[in-house]
Amino acid sequence: MPTNKPTGAQLVISTLKALGVDVLFGYPGGAIMPIYDALAGSGLRHILVRHEQGASFAADAYARATGRVGVCMATSGPGATNLITGIANAYMDSVPVVFITGQVATHLMGTDGFQEVDFLGLTLPVVKHSWLVRDAAQIPAILARAFAIAKEGRPGPVLVDIPKDVAASFVEASEMGELPAWTPASPNADAIEAAKALIEQAKKPLLYIGGGVHMADADAEMRDFVERTGIPFVSTLKGLGTVSTYHDLHLGMLGMHGTRAGNMAVQETDLLIAVGARFDDRATGKLSAFAPHAKVIHFDIDPAEFHKNRRADVAILGDLKLALPALRPSMPDISEWVKLNKANKWQHRFKYDAPGKGVYAPALLKSLSEKAGKKFIVACDVGQHQMWVAQHCEFEQNRAHLTSGGSGAMGYGLPAGMGAKLGLPDHHVVTVSGDGSFMMNIQEMATLRRYGINLKIVLLDNSSLGLVRQWQELFYEENYSEIDLSDNPDFVEVAKAFGLSAFRITQRHEVEGAIDRLLAADAPTLLHVLIDPRENVWPLVPPGASNAEMMEERWDEPIDSY
């Protein structure tokens, strides 16, 4: 057997190291075994998760938190298919992750061999690009190109599927080769001038800041634009923190669970400036009634987003790091508009003095973010707690709010927190989850324990699928179908069984001390919070309604203690 030539698997590992990878997430199996054989002793830090979906979400959040490309590996068949939700999640939220999967040997492909799945075909709708590698000598060039494609333009997931015999074959030493650097499109000068003219004519301009800003690493340019122009702004779920939520021009999140001040501003504006946002349905509500008086300026790196949901009067294609500094209008007097929005923000501010003695989740989350400070990062699951985090947590930095936006994938929070903490170990990374979401990847507490990942977990437990229950209450005549989770396990004891520290609170007076204890802990720790199952997320735009038709919070009954 020749020993002077590398295998395809060895080229995978050496190329990942050459590309600067320092941590990757995965789970081994038969078809990817040659790559795991080459991984041993390589110096790469591999995090062995307890389910492949956990690896996909961890790599996703690592990429979001650090701005680098995440890397995830799994074997063929069920190992690969367990990644699909994570791949789709990265695709929907434009996150750069390279997924490396094993595949059955080439002579078995098409024979329905053991653990054979056409993973290339399965994932075509939810990847930016993909390869089925046939020649091991091409592995360095393919991986280098995969990293470049994942990161350039509108980021997204890339798949590299490697048959077992290709990974095991010996080849001549191969290099990545020089790849041409991607050059983003410069903003069109005529479009910049047209946008400038619209701003200079506007009486009620409003910025609509989306997640594309932080994916472009253009938060500094966005903040500068806000300061230069003094234009009020709203944020999407993914855009939160791009400009500090403490900023006096910030009107909150817009959309279905947005603030009243934010949605009122959108409905009144005469010029909506969308920056890295895609006019998705959760933000716009009834599209025909969204920003009805406004002309639209739309900045984006992806031309497919222009005019897709809302026609833009001016579309500016290109890198936001170039486009935002290029737009320097002479600002009209918008002082009355700013004054009106600040007054609305104050008048419709959230109240935290809910009646009763039980834990009021919005108040807890606000206090948590304030105590954690500038290095606070939240990795949030999906449900009522997700909306409370978006509404009530304060974010002072970009990439601080990690959540499954477009896909809305339950089970994201725990592995995402793990990936973010590994990427930014000196930050206060907190997973906020609900009892429904937490059970979906609960096994990753074992990963926290094994690697000593000091993640803090806030588990808001209302013993139900809270957001589904809320919709059934409001829109399905209180027909509570299959939302009861009252037979949950004792989460404190479960966490302790996994080797984590854990404690529980049930009453409001315990909140501040519990937060202090959680943040001060020097080991992965779970705070189990029992909350009233009747508590809903407010405000709420009903399905199919305009953002002007918001249902308001009502405190008919006290928040009871347990």
Stockholm file with secondary structure:
# STOCKHOLM 1.0

chainA/1-562         MPTNKPTGAQLVISTLKALGVDVLFGYPGGAIMPIYDALAGSGLRHILVRHEQGASFAADAYARATGRVGVCMATSGPGATNLITGIANAYMDSVPVVFITGQVATHLMGTDGFQEVDFLGLTLPVVKHSWLVRDAAQIPAILARAFAIAKEGRPGPVLVDIPKDVAASFVEASEMGELPAWTPASPNADAIEAAKALIEQAKKPLLYIGGGVHMADADAEMRDFVERTGIPFVSTLKGLGTVSTYHDLHLGMLGMHGTRAGNMAVQETDLLIAVGARFDDRATGKLSAFAPHAKVIHFDIDPAEFHKNRRADVAILGDLKLALPALRPSMPDISEWVKLNKANKWQHRFKYDAPGKGVYAPALLKSLSEKAGKKFIVACDVGQHQMWVAQHCEFEQNRAHLTSGGSGAMGYGLPAGMGAKLGLPDHHVVTVSGDGSFMMNIQEMATLRRYGINLKIVLLDNSSLGLVRQWQELFYEENYSEIDLSDNPDFVEVAKAFGLSAFRITQRHEVEGAIDRLLAADAPTLLHVLIDPRENVWPLVPPGASNAEMMEERWDEPIDSY
#=GR chainA/1-562 SS CCCSSCBHHHHHHHHHHHTTCCEEEEECCSTTHHHHHHHTTSSCEEEECSSHHHHHHHHHHHHHHHSSCEEEEECSTHHHHTTHHHHHHHHHTTCCEEEEEEECCGGGTTTTCTTCCCHHHHHGGGCSEEEECCCGGGHHHHHHHHHHHHHSSSCCCEEEEEEHHHHHCBCCCCCCCCCCCCCCCCCCHHHHHHHHHHHHHCSSEEEEECTHHHHTTCHHHHHHHHHHHCCCEEECTTTTTSSCTTCTTEEEECSTTCCHHHHHHHHHCSEEEEESCCCCHHHHSSGGGSSTTCEEEEEESCGGGTTSSSCCSEEEESCHHHHHHHCCCCCCCCHHHHHHHHHHHHHTCCCCCCSBSBBCHHHHHHHHHHHHGGGEEEEECSSHHHHHHHHHCCCCSTTCEEECCSSCCTTCHHHHHHHHHHHCTTSEEEEEEEHHHHGGGGGGHHHHHHHTCCCEEEEEECSBCHHHHHHHHHHSTTCCCSCBCTTCCCHHHHHHHTTCEEEEECBGGGHHHHHHHHHHCSSCEEEEEEBCTTCCCSSBCCTTCCTTSCBCCCCSSCBCCC
#=GC SS_cons         CCCSSCBHHHHHHHHHHHTTCCEEEEECCSTTHHHHHHHTTSSCEEEECSSHHHHHHHHHHHHHHHSSCEEEEECSTHHHHTTHHHHHHHHHTTCCEEEEEEECCGGGTTTTCTTCCCHHHHHGGGCSEEEECCCGGGHHHHHHHHHHHHHSSSCCCEEEEEEHHHHHCBCCCCCCCCCCCCCCCCCCHHHHHHHHHHHHHCSSEEEEECTHHHHTTCHHHHHHHHHHHCCCEEECTTTTTSSCTTCTTEEEECSTTCCHHHHHHHHHCSEEEEESCCCCHHHHSSGGGSSTTCEEEEEESCGGGTTSSSCCSEEEESCHHHHHHHCCCCCCCCHHHHHHHHHHHHHTCCCCCCSBSBBCHHHHHHHHHHHHGGGEEEEECSSHHHHHHHHHCCCCSTTCEEECCSSCCTTCHHHHHHHHHHHCTTSEEEEEEEHHHHGGGGGGHHHHHHHTCCCEEEEEECSBCHHHHHHHHHHSTTCCCSCBCTTCCCHHHHHHHTTCEEEEECBGGGHHHHHHHHHHCSSCEEEEEEBCTTCCCSSBCCTTCCTTSCBCCCCSSCBCCC
//
